[in-house]
């Protein structure tokens, strides 16, 4: 990257610092005040596949 591009990238990362997950517990989570948890309605059902097809270890 050119020096100006590096400065721009640094500035953008500083502005969005709270958007990065610095610890494992933060990964994959949004702030609940912005994105409330979503519950998906699910109909009770019987799975059409009871177990996965075994794959030989050589593959």
MORACOR-V149201 format. One record per residue. N is the residue number from 0. SS is DSSP state (alpha for helix, beta for strand, coil for the rest). Layout:
n | ss
N | SS
N | SS
This chain:
n | ss
0 | coil
1 | coil
2 | alpha
3 | alpha
4 | alpha
5 | alpha
6 | alpha
7 | alpha
8 | alpha
9 | alpha
10 | alpha
11 | alpha
12 | alpha
13 | alpha
14 | alpha
15 | coil
16 | alpha
17 | alpha
18 | alpha
19 | coil
20 | coil
21 | coil
22 | coil
23 | alpha
24 | alpha
25 | alpha
26 | coil
27 | coil
28 | coil
29 | coil
30 | coil
31 | coil
32 | coil
33 | coil
34 | coil
35 | coil
36 | coil
37 | coil
38 | coil
39 | coil
40 | coil
41 | coil
42 | coil
43 | coil
44 | coil
45 | coil
46 | coil
47 | coil
48 | coil
49 | coil
50 | coil
51 | coil
52 | coil
53 | coil
54 | coil
55 | coil
56 | coil
57 | coil
58 | coil
